[in-house]
């Protein structure tokens, strides 16, 4: 519980000083090590840090919803990449729903980037402008990997709007 409380306090303090109330997503330079104990879907995990589970929404990506084509595969792929593994969590902020945003690294590799590279997630350009994420998406699309095998894949944000 202590780790979760510390994360939340750090996010709240940073958010209050960076204008989260104005809709900006703050940047928090915070790194923690933990173990991925659950994979909720293709872009959300639970990381055990100092005995507490912390729910993390992966920064810069949006994976297909569970009921979408490739949704189950995206969840399984993230599980293959991170479940049960020791990860470095780089907390980047908090989203508008109050979830912790972060990047996961396994053995130095960026899991978020790997999900895009493998065609299991979109680069969430609306909230993230990293050029390497954008380039990975172009490469995955050209290679027709994962969700890009479909000539007109429906982005998850559009899927959610239709519900």
RAZI-V751657 format. One record per residue. SS is DSSP state (A for helix, B for strand, O for the rest). OMEGA is omega in whole degrees, 0 to 359 (NA if undefined). Layout:
SS,OMEGA + SS,OMEGA
//
This chain:
O,183 + A,181 + A,180 + A,179 + A,180 + A,177 + A,183 + A,179 + A,179 + A,180 + A,180 + A,180 + A,180 + A,182 + A,182 + A,180 + A,182 + A,174 + O,178 + A,180 + A,180 + A,177 + O,179 + O,175 + O,184 + O,173 + O,181 + O,177 + O,181 + B,179 + B,178 + B,176 + B,179 + B,181 + B,177 + B,183 + B,177 + B,174 + B,184 + B,178 + B,184 + O,178 + O,180 + B,179 + B,170 + B,182 + B,177 + B,181 + B,180 + O,177 + O,180 + B,176 + B,179 + B,178 + B,184 + B,172 + B,185 + B,182 + O,169 + O,179 + B,172 + B,183 + O,179 + O,177 + O,183 + O,182 + O,177 + O,172 + O,179 + O,180 + A,180 + A,179 + A,179 + A,178 + A,180 + A,180 + A,177 + A,177 + A,179 + A,182 + A,193 + A,187 + O,179 + O,183 + O,173 + B,183 + B,166 + B,178 + B,175 + B,181 + B,181 + B,179 + B,183 + B,180 + O,185 + O,177 + O,179 + O,180 + O,175 + B,176 + B,179 + B,176 + B,178 + B,176 + B,175 + B,182 + O,177 + O,181 + B,181 + B,182 + A,180 + A,178 + A,181 + A,178 + A,178 + A,181 + A,182 + O,178 + O,181 + O,178 + O,172 + B,166 + B,183 + O,188 + O,181 + O,182 + O,185 + O,184 + O,182 + O,182 + A,181 + A,176 + A,179 + A,180 + A,179 + A,179 + A,179 + A,180 + A,180 + A,180 + A,179 + A,181 + A,180 + O,178 + O,173 + A,183 + A,181 + A,173 + A,175 + O,182 + O,180 + O,181 + O,181 + O,178 + O,183 + A,179 + A,176 + A,177 + A,181 + A,178 + A,183 + A,181 + O,NA
//
